[in-house]
Amino acid sequence: MPLEEGRRQFEVNIFGLARLIQIVLPTMRAQRAGRIVNISSIGGKFGEPFGSWYHATKFAVEGLSDSLRMELHPFGIDVVVIQPGATHSEWAKIAHDNLIKYSGDGPYHEAAAAHAKMMEAGHQGSIPAPPGVVAKTIVQAVRSRKPKTRYATGGLARTMLFMRRVLSDRAFDAMFRMIERQMTKSKA
């Protein structure tokens, strides 16, 4: 993937978010209250093939949010992270199309094709949640008197985050490859 695409993803997913926070912080600090709700992803806790830049931005959202949560606590400002899993949205098609565009030819074409099939399968059927599930979670985080620091929501979010916590890196990678093989076989 071209470096420019990585820069674009950082501009949207991290620098845009950071700028919005900078804009609201003076008011929140002055009123000694507020809540910042950042949208990350379960992909902010683990990577997957062909998602390096996306995952890097979501890891950055997680780290920024953790630091801000500690920095802003003395001002009465909460920082909450929403971690959606599979969700019915245009994201799956965009990610799929970019995967094929940037990696569909050349040394990664076979692996890219297999991963693209897995992405298609993972964003169909009953696995992905409707967008309303994520929206309800955001509302819950905003309305809660004492919000959690993180809300995992949507398709397979809690399961994947649990597996990431309990498995070693190599075991998690192997599990991911097994899931990819199974999903591509069922779509073949």
Secondary structure, DSSP 4 states (H G I P E B T S, - for coil): --HHHHHHHHIIIIIHHHHHHHHHHHHHHHHT-EEEEEE--GGGT---TT-HHHHHHHHHHHHHHHHHHHHHGGGTEEEEEEEE-BBSSTHHHHHHHHHHHHHSSGGGHHHHHHHHHHHHHHTSTTSSBPHHHHHHHHHHHHH-SS--SEEEESBTHHHHHHHHHHS-HHHHHHHHHHHHHHHHHHH-
